């Protein structure tokens, strides 16, 4: 105890903390204490100790430095006078300056900064160790199966000082699962807040494959979204929201992470139970819903319960290639009326219908949580085509438009009345419908055989004329972009897929040409004034 306490003796710290003031000089003289000009200190090797296999808590505790940290902080606090060395790599430079006659103010400042960072890192290492030991059961930290890829281990999610805002009710999350869940949850939360309807999102690789609110489904929509056999569907807005979100792009939703704004009911759980999905996050689950979901994937289906009162800090930080990046969180609010109240063209526009504001809000909020560049087409309270993660905006617009076309082709009687071979699985049906509706019927014999094995009666491919005539029927589509349209080709492409409204930021040199093109095509252009890049 005597040895461990020497570095904390009042005489030591008085000499370190004394300033160049007459009052401090008198106090030192009265106590017969000398000033300390230089402090050189290394801390107990706590990191090395806890890196050992099967290290015990008492062994780790023994290597927690008290006096050394106190010396470093005291010297760093008084760095206007005292030089503090906490890194052996700095010894040579310090000795060279000392030999030259003086340690410069610049050097003292940088040495102090390093000391503060060193003690902060030391304390952080200690808290990490005990967080794993004492709160690693999901309270403040949860271990993940692996990182982005299986070879990236170990991986974890944690919070400092406060508990995690979610609980793992079933399964074991991976890194990408949580990346999806923690982007999808705020999307549905904001959709519900904006439109006062239950909301759902189907996420894949940190972008939505589909997002929707609980607009009632008609008979044809139920069939297209493969939920026409679900009992009680009409009584659950949440179930209808997920049917829309999943049905928007069934191919991209395969293996999704689902986000739901409300407590999950049994009807919604039944829809989820028969789809290929990795997990779900919601504010709560009914007893029956949790029982259904807990049986999925042999009991390994990921079920997360989110604290709906949780609001993250205004500042967010990430590490890229070892460099810390920090920014204000994108907390802009997308509101169906105030975000879309600036109609650029036509100048004499009549008031827009509520459905237009709803669909622009759905598309824009979806983009807020999509990898940029991104463009979204929406109709009937749901996304119908998302083009995300493209370097070129026109490629986003084309991709989203192609998906919207594919979505609309699925409502054609030929697609609705396919005669399936008995035993054809849902993913195979989705794939076959996608090939039929996109005009991607296989040409090679082997691939064609694999395609045709799904049908009792192989559907006739759509001719170019049939596709063109059917696609003319789609209308009232809202299109949103996360940044301005730089060229008029985006407007032309959106128009071909039934765009009636475009919501986008302005600021391009070609704004006027874009506005004029929209007006020629009968499209209302609404300025949405906030750029929404997301990475």
TAFENMO-V792436 format. One line per field, one symbol per residue. phi: phi as a letter, one per 20 degrees, with the letter a starting at -180 (. if undefined). psi: psi as a letter, one per 30 degrees, with the letter a starting at -180 (. if undefined). burial: 1 if it has 9 or more other C-alpha atoms within 8 Angstrom, else 0. A space follows every 50 residues. Layout:
BEGIN
phi = ???
psi = ???
burial = ???
END
This chain:
BEGIN
phi = .fffegfdfgffffffefeecfffffffffeldefdeccdbdegffffff fffmfefgffgfeefdfffffffffffdffceedddcgfeffffffffff oaefggffffffgfffffffffffffffgffffdceeofdbcfdgaegcg eecfbbcbcemcffecceeancfdgfgfgffeefffffffffffdlcgcb bddblmbfeabadffgeefffgffemcfdefmgfecffffffgffffgbf ffefmfdeccfdgfeffffffffddfberbcbfrbfgfffffffeflmnd ffcddeffefcfffdccbdclndedcbfffdfeedgdfecedefbffeff gffgfffgfffgfffffgddfefbccdcalmbfcacdcmdfdffffffff ffffffgfffefgfffdfeefgnfegfffgfffffffemdfgdfffffff ffffdfcfffffffffffffffefbmfedccfbfefcffffgffffdnfd ccdbfdpffdgffffffgffemdeddfdedfcfbb
psi = eeeffefgkeeefeeefklikeeeeeeeeeghklkkfkkkkklkieeeef fkkhkleeeeefgjkeeeeeeeeeeeehffekkkjfjfffeeeeeeeeef fkjleeeeeeeeeeeeeeeeeeeeeeeeefeeefgggfefkkklelbelf fillklklkkfllkglkjfkajlleeeeeeefeeefeeeeeeeefhlkll kjkkhhkkflkllikkkleeeeeeghgfgjkgeffjeeeeeeeeeefeie effkhlkkkkflkkleeeeeeefgljlflkklflkleeeeeeeffkhhgg kkjkkkjffkkllfkkklkjhfkkkklkkigkkjkfeffhgjjeklehkl kkleeeeeeeeeeeeeefgkkllkkkklkhglkfkkjlgkfkeeeeeeee eeeeeeeefffkeeefhkjkkkfkleeeeeeeeeeeffghkkekeeeeee efffkejkkklkleeeeeeefffklgkkkkkflljflfeeeeeeefhgkf kkklllflfgeeeeeeeeeeggkkkkjjfkkhkk.
burial = 00001011000111111100000110011000101100101000010011 00001000110011101111111111011001111100001001001100 00100001101111110110010011001111001111111111111000 01011100100011001101111111111110111011111101101111 11110111111111101000111110100100100111111111111111 00110111111111111111111000111111111100110111110011 11111100000000010000000000000000011100110011110010 00000111111111111111111111111011111111110010111111 11111111111100110101100100011111111111001000001100 10011100000100001001110111111111111111011111101111 11111100011011111110001111110000100
END
